[in-house]
Amino acid sequence: MTQSRVCPGPWKKLLVCTDGSPNSQVAVNKTLALARLCGSTVLVLQVLQTVPEFESVGPDPMVRLDEEIRRRMEAITAQATAGGVMVKTRICRSVSPGSAILEEIERLQPDLVVMGRHGKTGLERLMPGSVTARVIGLSPVKVLVVPLGATLGFSRILIAGDGSPCSAAAFSEALAIARQMRAKLLTISVAPREPEMGLAEEILQNLNIAAQEQGVDLESRVLVGAPDTALVEAAQKSRVELIVLGCHGRTGFKRLLLGSVAEKVIGRAACPVLVVNQTSGSSRP
């Protein structure tokens, strides 16, 4: 994580989801590091998926699993305490982990949700119906998706502009983070075909004006091609540390079907992706 003592946003309550996998432990580690910067309280949530058919066999496997999860939560608590972070843990059971996480988000009202992603093959983990895709699409607050092996920094941020309301919400959040962190903001608008470059240029002109008014250093580019590929390649070439994407709020799950731009970027990006929907927007004053 970038060695800065400045908090990127008003994130006083962070919720991180864990399932015991290496990728979720990465999400826990980044969340604790972020909490140290922001003075945040961290809520660690483990949802245990229940399968009635298996539970009918007997309680012994569930007892062993409960003990394993308890030890894991104790280790996370010790890790947080050693870093001076206040942490609370919660374990719940559900036949639908995605729905359970969304219920906990509604109940706990965190400022940011952090989830892990399964490395370079993450696209396969973001199929329709997966836990991560469901939470991203339906969460009422921002979701930060952290790939396995990624670092988390805020010195160079990429935002995609397509002129939509959800893109505007994402740009507002990216602009606020860039202003707070004195970061470089790279804004990209992708035209599927060359005849549409004029519209893409117009979108960027409007974003440039907004950035200048906020005193944010903005670099903008118009690219031609498949939006997801263009964004991922631009992020890699420019070595951005964070991508900020817009999502369509409560109806976002329909937008997170295989083949959508958002899903492909989230699944392929080497850096963390912050997803902002229209209902969450920017929580800044």
Beta strands, then each sheet from edge to edge (+ up, - down):
strand 1: 13-18
strand 2: 41-49
strand 3: 86-94
strand 4: 112-117
strand 5: 143-147
strand 6: 156-160
strand 7: 184-191
strand 8: 217-224
strand 9: 242-247
strand 10: 273-277
sheet 1: 3+ 2+ 1+ 4+ 5+ 10- 9- 6- 7- 8-
end
